[in-house]
Every structure is written in C-alpha cells, then in structure tokens.
C-alpha cells in the first residue's frame, strides 16, 4: 500500500477526498482544462469545406490520411491514459485532471468525426486505413504493445474495417458525401 500523501498509489481505495489539495499544479491544470472546454459542433466548417473543394487530389488525400490516422489514435491515447496511467494515481486532483484529459481525447475523436461527417471523404476508406496502410498499422501495433496488460489485437486474420478502435458511427454514407476520384489515395496502400 502506498503512502496516502504520494501522487502514485493504487488509485482505488486511496485518494478519495479532494480536499485538502496536495498538488496545486494538478488542480490548476484541471481548472485550466475546464476553462478551455470546447465542442466540435460549435465550430463552423463552411470555409474549410469550401477550401477542401478547391484542393488538388493530393491535398485532399493528405487531409483524408490525417483523419484516418488521428481519429482512431485519439481513442488509443484515451485508452493509454485510462489503462496505463489512471489506475496508478493516488491524488484525487490528479485523477480530476487526467479524467478531463481523457474527455479531451474523446472530444478530439468527435472533432475528427465531425470533419468526416462534413467533408466529402469516403468513410470506409478512411476508417480502414489504420488497418490497411502498413505504416499506420505498424505504428498502432507499436503503441498498443506498450499499453500495460493489452494483448496485441493483430492476429493472422485481418480486422474488419471501421473497427472498435475508431469512433465510427453507424451512419451510412451517401454518394454525395464521398470524395470523387479516389485515385490520388492509391499511393498509401
């Protein structure tokens, strides 16, 4: 059992009372994070969408590639914090800040989801990329390997597209919401 005044501990039965605050810096970070709360759907994407429509195929591919990478990885960061850090904290003010940071990672995922809902991007291709693109798959495998207690999710069989790692929704895509001319995206395979 850890000492109740240490920041590290079991995080379960210890550190259940917020006051007195022992780590002012952690409580300050929590309050800063709360003050900086934002919501993706409050951001107007009209100008961004207009700019996207003017992009070359290569530029559109770059945006799609970034969405493909960051969307599932925001949840991977969230899981790393939840399983790799949170259980080992003892100080409740550190728990508050880390919980807010995990919420931010989920919010980032929703921000990328909002872009995917708004822009004419092929969702199936975007969500499948973190599995199908060798460089993305290798980086994800490396990250997953070092999250404590996680067995590798990769096996000899391929995972289905739009896997549980992404924050994909079940909303269908229409032909009007898909990017035309996906030939520029072929180089990432």
PyMOL commands that set and color helices and strands:
alter all, ss='L'
color gray80, all
select helices_A, chain A and resi 24-35+40-42+46-54+57-84+86-88+92-118+123-132+134-145+175-177+182-188
alter helices_A, ss='H'
color red, helices_A
deselect
rebuild
show_as cartoon
